[in-house]
């Protein structure tokens, strides 16, 4: 196992293969994947987190009896994973900081997913929310340079671990695989969460929103490249 750090481990074929095997094997007789923390069904696969009971760090990631041992892994909801690590409690954030890159089509529900799972000590870097805060009526061209400047500043904060936040959420479309890998390397590691809402559903929501949302959805799907390691 040639892992240099936690980042390379979580992007490895060994981990992805084990994660797939575990989530398939732990489906019950009714075909449901049950959270091993709250005992409720995990409805969306992107909400299934494989949690190491003995938490991984740089000192034990090379130990397969910890990092790749099914007996050391529980399948839980993302929200339950936060509770397990007590990420919403106390005053000053402490312990390992986690970074999630939530990606998918416009109108897929990325922002809603983050709002449902983020805690009070978390940092959210969401391009759509920045446009809403800094512009008017989806007129993105007028404020694009301003939004991107603020976005870059926030990404630098994540990269340097600047601030008191405990978990950072980066919300982007990122249709190209190379861009998803690039942002993980830039911020020094993290986990990808694909909100895999279908194109038809995204288009339906886009039509309800009006404006340019439908064209943005179509543009995304014309560029979309699945992640071969995660989705084959």
Secondary structure, 3 states (H helix, E strand, C coil): CCCCCHHHHHCCHHHHHHHHHHHHHCECCCCCEECCCCCCECCCHHHEEEEECCCCCCCCCCCHHHHCCHHHEEEEEHHHHHHHCCCCCCCCCCCCCEEEEEECCCCCCHHHHHHHHCCCCCEEEEHHHHHHHHCCCCCHHHHHHHHHHHHHHHHHHHHHCCCCCCEEEEEECCCCHHHHHHHHHHCCCCEEEECCCCHHHHHHHHHHHCCCHHHHHHHHHHHCCCCHHHHC
